[in-house]
Amino acid sequence: MRNTHGAFSIALSGFQTQHKAASLTLSVPQGTCMALLGIGQETSYFDTLTQTLAGHIPSLGGTLTVSAEDVTQAPPGKRRLGTLSHTTPLFPHLKVRENIALPLKADLSLSPSEIQHRTTQAIALLGLDAVQDQSPSALMAELTFRVCLARLLVLNPGTIVLNNPFMHMDQATAMRLLSLLEKLQRAIGLSILLLTQSRTEAVMAADTIGIIKDGTLLQTGTAETLLSRPAHENVLTALGDANTLTGKVLSIEDDYAILRLPSGETVEAMSAPDLAADDLATICILPERLSVIFPRTAGAPAEEPDLLVSTLVSARHTGNAIHMRFRLRDGTEITVCRPPVHQPRELQAGREAFLAWQTSSATAFPMDQRPLSS
């Protein structure tokens, strides 16, 4: 069932779906998956975006290009674009095979033999041979998704848009279906735009990720790029549950900032482009990028000036890691995730510790930073 026209890509330029939302500009390279990871309550925005891409709702501006063709004004079904949502229904009065074949029957140019051939291909591709004669009501969530996807792929779209497709599934089921999508990408050259509010889904499925908040695209890139050079503090909190500290910028040299914390201690971090000396800043640091030093003697002074004095509040083993919560001298709490190398006696609540990080592992943003426009 390889797409005979090759792999297609989708591109949006200044594309606007809602009056209050910023315009959206992005592109999905051929044969890849891009995830838009929504921060907070993006469900309504994703629903509107999906309906607008499909052509059921007119866009308020911008262009939509699929396979180098401007389809902004094209009617639904004529965009070489398939959409699938967590609310996409199957027709209960039709068997699985009939549901999959239904969109082909609407094309009067196709012969019965061609419809049968393409339906059989889709059934085989999605592993639905054993259930093709069953009613949709007899299917579990995973098989229902496979049937909906087969009904989508039977039309040979070059690009598919998946809107929170695994919202009501358990994580194990979602991971199996993400693996299936990856195999389909390789097999038939699909381009996928995944709209999701699950960080795990975005990281596991996508070649590139876009972080979107309140309808505004903050940044796009690989997970590694977003974590190492975030353009906005919300990018870090979306992907990695980043700790946030408050500090005042003492100086900036090149891309590095020196900041003073409320406790009087000084730290270093990468500087956001619009950060300036004397600014109040939010310092973001991921839990796994913090180092912990437990002094042998209580009250021992820090050996390095950039070590933060803290007190262990709690420690929890999670198998492959230890999640520790510390309280700094000004009362700020900070979470650290480390390999399970510490001794149990070191992990008693109330234990003094020093925290530190490499300068490149933290980023400082202006405290009054507003979401970036796309």
C-alpha positions as CSV (number, residue, x, y, z in Angstrom):
1,M,0.0,0.0,0.0
2,R,2.9,2.3,-0.6
3,N,1.8,5.8,-1.8
4,T,2.3,5.8,-5.5
5,H,2.9,9.5,-5.6
6,G,5.7,9.3,-3.0
7,A,5.8,10.9,0.5
8,F,4.1,14.2,1.0
9,S,4.7,17.0,3.5
10,I,2.5,19.6,5.0
11,A,3.4,23.3,5.5
12,L,1.6,26.1,7.3
13,S,2.5,29.7,6.8
14,G,0.8,32.4,8.9
15,F,-2.1,30.0,9.3
16,Q,-4.7,31.2,11.8
17,T,-7.6,29.3,13.2
18,Q,-9.0,31.5,16.0
19,H,-9.2,35.2,16.5
20,K,-7.4,35.1,19.8
21,A,-4.7,32.7,18.7
22,A,-1.4,33.6,17.0
23,S,-0.8,32.5,13.4
24,L,1.0,29.2,13.0
25,T,4.0,28.7,10.8
26,L,5.6,25.2,10.5
27,S,6.5,22.4,8.1
28,V,6.7,18.7,8.4
29,P,9.5,17.2,6.2
30,Q,8.6,14.2,4.0
31,G,8.3,10.9,5.9
32,T,8.8,12.4,9.3
33,C,6.7,13.0,12.4
34,M,6.3,16.4,14.1
35,A,4.5,16.7,17.4
36,L,2.9,19.8,18.7
37,L,3.0,19.5,22.5
38,G,0.3,21.6,24.1
39,I,0.9,23.1,27.5
40,G,-2.2,23.3,29.7
41,Q,-5.6,23.1,28.2
42,E,-5.0,23.0,24.4
43,T,-7.7,20.5,23.6
44,S,-10.1,23.1,22.2
45,Y,-7.4,24.7,20.1
46,F,-6.2,21.4,18.7
47,D,-9.8,20.5,17.8
48,T,-10.3,23.7,15.9
49,L,-6.9,23.3,14.2
50,T,-7.7,19.8,13.1
51,Q,-11.1,20.9,11.7
52,T,-9.5,23.8,9.9
53,L,-6.8,21.7,8.4
54,A,-9.4,19.2,7.2
55,G,-11.4,22.1,5.6
56,H,-14.5,21.8,7.7
57,I,-13.8,25.2,9.2
58,P,-12.4,28.1,7.1
59,S,-9.1,29.5,8.2
60,L,-8.8,33.2,9.2
61,G,-5.6,33.7,7.3
62,G,-2.4,32.2,6.0
63,T,-1.8,29.3,3.7
64,L,-1.9,25.5,3.9
65,T,0.3,23.6,1.5
66,V,0.3,19.8,1.0
67,S,2.8,18.2,-1.4
68,A,3.8,21.6,-2.7
69,E,0.2,22.4,-3.6
70,D,-1.7,25.3,-2.0
71,V,-4.9,23.6,-0.7
72,T,-6.0,26.5,1.6
73,Q,-9.3,26.9,-0.3
74,A,-9.7,23.3,-1.3
75,P,-12.9,21.5,0.0
76,P,-12.7,18.6,2.5
77,G,-11.6,15.4,0.9
78,K,-9.6,17.2,-1.8
79,R,-6.5,18.2,0.3
80,R,-4.6,14.9,0.3
81,L,-4.6,15.3,4.0
82,G,-6.2,12.8,6.5
83,T,-7.2,13.6,10.1
84,L,-8.0,11.4,13.0
85,S,-9.1,12.4,16.5
86,H,-9.8,10.6,19.7
87,T,-13.5,11.3,19.0
88,T,-13.4,9.9,15.4
89,P,-16.3,7.4,15.3
90,L,-16.8,4.1,13.4
91,F,-20.2,3.4,12.0
92,P,-21.8,0.8,14.3
93,H,-24.1,-0.7,11.6
94,L,-21.1,-1.6,9.4
95,K,-18.6,-4.4,9.8
96,V,-14.9,-3.5,10.1
97,R,-14.2,-4.2,6.5
98,E,-17.2,-2.1,5.4
99,N,-16.1,0.8,7.6
100,I,-12.6,0.8,6.0
101,A,-14.0,0.6,2.4
102,L,-16.6,3.3,2.9
103,P,-14.6,6.3,1.8
104,L,-13.6,4.5,-1.4
105,K,-17.2,3.8,-2.3
106,A,-17.7,7.6,-2.4
107,D,-15.3,7.8,-5.3
108,L,-17.4,6.8,-8.3
109,S,-14.3,6.5,-10.5
110,L,-13.1,3.4,-8.6
111,S,-14.2,-0.1,-9.8
112,P,-15.5,-2.7,-7.3
113,S,-12.3,-4.7,-7.8
114,E,-10.1,-1.7,-7.0
115,I,-12.1,-0.9,-3.9
116,Q,-11.7,-4.5,-2.7
117,H,-8.0,-4.6,-3.5
118,R,-7.2,-1.4,-1.6
119,T,-9.4,-2.4,1.3
120,T,-7.7,-5.7,1.6
121,Q,-4.3,-3.9,1.5
122,A,-5.3,-1.6,4.4
123,I,-6.6,-4.5,6.4
124,A,-3.3,-6.4,6.0
125,L,-1.2,-3.3,6.7
126,L,-3.0,-2.7,10.0
127,G,-3.2,-6.3,11.1
128,L,-7.0,-6.5,11.0
129,D,-7.6,-9.7,9.1
130,A,-8.9,-11.5,12.2
131,V,-11.5,-8.9,13.0
132,Q,-12.5,-7.6,9.5
133,D,-16.0,-9.2,9.8
134,Q,-16.7,-8.0,13.4
135,S,-18.8,-5.1,14.5
136,P,-17.0,-2.0,15.9
137,S,-18.8,-2.5,19.2
138,A,-16.8,-5.7,19.7
139,L,-13.4,-4.0,19.5
140,M,-11.2,-2.7,22.2
141,A,-9.7,0.8,22.0
142,E,-6.4,-0.3,20.3
143,L,-8.2,-2.2,17.5
144,T,-10.7,0.7,17.1
145,F,-7.8,3.0,16.5
146,R,-6.3,0.6,13.9
147,V,-9.6,0.4,12.1
148,C,-9.9,4.2,12.0
149,L,-6.4,4.5,10.8
150,A,-7.0,1.9,8.1
151,R,-10.0,3.8,6.9
152,L,-7.8,6.9,6.7
153,L,-4.9,5.3,4.9
154,V,-7.1,3.5,2.3
155,L,-7.3,6.9,0.6
156,N,-3.5,7.1,0.4
157,P,-3.0,10.5,2.1
158,G,0.6,11.7,2.1
159,T,0.1,13.5,5.4
160,I,-2.0,12.6,8.4
161,V,-3.0,14.8,11.4
162,L,-3.6,12.9,14.6
163,N,-5.4,14.9,17.3
164,N,-4.8,13.5,20.8
165,P,-5.5,10.0,19.4
166,F,-4.5,8.2,22.6
167,M,-6.2,10.5,25.1
168,H,-8.3,7.7,26.7
169,M,-5.9,4.9,26.4
170,D,-3.5,3.5,29.0
171,Q,0.2,4.1,28.4
172,A,1.1,0.6,27.3
173,T,-1.5,0.7,24.6
174,A,-0.4,4.1,23.5
175,M,3.3,3.0,23.2
176,R,2.3,0.0,21.1
177,L,0.4,2.3,18.7
178,L,3.2,4.8,18.5
179,S,5.5,1.9,17.5
180,L,2.9,1.0,14.8
181,L,3.0,4.5,13.5
182,E,6.8,4.5,13.3
183,K,6.7,1.3,11.3
184,L,4.1,2.8,8.9
185,Q,6.3,5.8,8.4
186,R,9.0,3.6,7.1
187,A,6.7,1.3,5.1
188,I,4.6,3.9,3.2
189,G,6.4,7.2,3.6
190,L,3.9,9.0,5.8
191,S,4.3,12.5,7.1
192,I,2.6,12.8,10.5
193,L,1.5,15.9,12.5
194,L,0.8,14.7,16.0
195,L,-1.2,17.1,18.3
196,T,-0.8,15.9,21.8
197,Q,-0.7,17.0,25.5
198,S,1.4,14.1,26.4
199,R,5.1,14.7,26.8
200,T,5.9,11.0,26.5
201,E,4.0,10.7,23.2
202,A,5.8,13.7,21.8
203,V,9.2,12.5,22.8
204,M,8.7,8.9,21.7
205,A,7.0,9.6,18.4
206,A,8.4,12.8,16.9
207,D,11.5,13.7,14.9
208,T,10.8,17.4,15.9
209,I,8.6,18.9,18.6
210,G,6.9,22.2,18.8
211,I,5.9,23.6,22.2
212,I,2.6,25.4,22.0
213,K,0.8,27.4,24.7
214,D,-2.5,29.3,24.4
215,G,-2.3,28.9,20.6
216,T,1.2,30.3,20.3
217,L,4.1,28.2,19.1
218,L,7.0,28.9,21.4
219,Q,9.7,26.9,19.8
220,T,10.4,23.9,17.5
221,G,13.3,21.5,17.4
222,T,14.5,18.1,18.5
223,A,14.0,17.2,22.1
224,E,17.7,17.6,22.7
225,T,17.7,21.1,21.2
226,L,14.7,22.2,23.2
227,L,16.2,21.0,26.4
228,S,19.7,22.4,25.9
229,R,18.8,25.7,24.3
230,P,15.2,26.6,25.2
231,A,13.8,29.9,23.9
232,H,11.3,30.2,26.7
233,E,11.1,28.9,30.3
234,N,7.8,27.1,29.4
235,V,9.7,24.9,26.9
236,L,11.8,23.5,29.8
237,T,8.9,23.0,32.1
238,A,6.9,21.3,29.3
239,L,9.6,18.8,28.4
240,G,11.4,18.2,31.7
241,D,9.6,19.5,34.8
242,A,12.3,22.1,35.3
243,N,13.1,23.7,38.6
244,T,12.7,27.5,38.6
245,L,14.7,29.9,40.8
246,T,14.7,33.6,41.0
247,G,17.8,35.7,40.7
248,K,19.2,39.2,39.8
249,V,21.6,39.5,36.9
250,L,24.9,40.8,38.0
251,S,26.7,40.6,34.6
252,I,26.5,39.0,31.2
253,E,29.5,37.9,29.1
254,D,28.9,36.3,25.8
255,D,26.1,33.8,26.4
256,Y,26.7,33.4,30.2
257,A,25.1,35.2,33.0
258,I,26.1,35.6,36.6
259,L,23.1,35.9,39.0
260,R,22.6,36.5,42.7
261,L,19.9,34.4,44.4
262,P,17.7,35.8,47.3
263,S,19.9,33.8,49.7
264,G,22.9,35.9,48.6
265,E,24.6,33.0,46.7
266,T,25.8,33.5,43.1
267,V,25.2,31.1,40.3
268,E,25.9,30.9,36.5
269,A,23.5,30.1,33.7
270,M,23.1,30.4,30.0
271,S,21.6,33.8,29.1
272,A,18.4,34.1,27.1
273,P,18.9,36.5,24.1
274,D,16.9,39.4,25.7
275,L,18.4,39.2,29.2
276,A,20.3,42.2,30.4
277,A,22.3,43.2,33.5
278,D,20.2,44.2,36.5
279,D,17.2,42.2,35.2
280,L,15.3,40.0,37.5
281,A,15.5,36.5,36.0
282,T,13.9,33.1,36.2
283,I,16.6,30.4,36.2
284,C,15.5,27.0,34.8
285,I,17.4,23.8,35.6
286,L,16.2,20.2,34.9
287,P,16.2,17.8,37.9
288,E,18.6,15.4,36.3
289,R,21.2,18.1,35.5
290,L,21.8,19.0,39.2
291,S,24.7,17.5,41.2
292,V,24.5,16.7,44.9
293,I,27.3,16.7,47.4
294,F,26.8,15.4,50.9
295,P,29.5,16.8,53.2
296,R,31.1,14.4,55.7
297,T,30.7,16.9,58.5
298,A,27.6,18.9,59.2
299,G,28.1,22.6,58.9
300,A,31.2,22.2,56.7
301,P,31.7,25.2,54.4
302,A,31.2,24.8,50.7
303,E,34.5,24.1,48.9
304,E,33.4,26.0,45.8
305,P,31.6,29.5,45.7
306,D,28.9,28.4,43.3
307,L,27.6,25.5,45.6
308,L,24.2,26.1,47.0
309,V,23.6,25.2,50.6
310,S,20.4,23.1,51.1
311,T,18.6,20.7,53.3
312,L,17.2,17.3,52.2
313,V,13.5,17.2,52.6
314,S,12.7,13.8,51.2
315,A,14.2,11.1,49.0
316,R,12.3,8.4,47.0
317,H,13.7,5.5,45.1
318,T,12.0,4.8,41.8
319,G,14.1,1.8,40.7
320,N,16.6,3.4,38.2
321,A,16.8,6.8,40.0
322,I,16.4,8.6,43.3
323,H,14.1,11.7,43.3
324,M,15.3,14.1,46.1
325,R,13.6,17.3,47.3
326,F,15.8,19.9,48.8
327,R,15.1,23.3,50.5
328,L,17.4,26.2,49.9
329,R,18.3,28.7,52.6
330,D,15.6,31.2,51.3
331,G,12.9,28.5,51.6
332,T,12.8,27.6,47.9
333,E,12.4,23.9,47.2
334,I,14.2,22.2,44.3
335,T,13.9,18.7,42.9
336,V,16.9,16.6,42.0
337,C,16.9,13.3,40.1
338,R,20.1,11.2,40.4
339,P,21.2,7.6,39.8
340,P,20.8,5.4,42.9
341,V,24.4,5.7,44.1
342,H,23.9,7.3,47.5
343,Q,23.9,5.3,50.7
344,P,20.7,5.1,52.8
345,R,22.3,7.0,55.6
346,E,22.9,9.9,53.3
347,L,19.3,10.2,52.4
348,Q,17.8,11.0,55.8
349,A,15.5,14.0,55.9
350,G,17.3,17.0,57.4
351,R,20.7,16.1,56.0
352,E,22.7,19.1,54.7
353,A,23.9,19.0,51.1
354,F,25.4,21.2,48.4
355,L,23.8,21.6,45.0
356,A,25.6,22.6,41.8
357,W,25.2,22.5,38.0
358,Q,27.3,23.2,35.0
359,T,26.7,26.6,33.5
360,S,25.5,25.1,30.2
361,S,22.8,23.1,32.0
362,A,20.8,26.1,33.2
363,T,19.1,28.9,31.4
364,A,18.1,32.3,32.7
365,F,15.1,34.2,31.2
366,P,13.8,37.7,31.9
367,M,11.2,37.3,34.7
368,D,8.6,39.3,32.7
369,Q,9.1,37.3,29.6
370,R,6.0,36.9,27.5
371,P,5.2,34.0,25.2
372,L,6.9,34.3,21.8
373,S,5.0,34.8,18.7
374,S,5.4,32.3,16.0
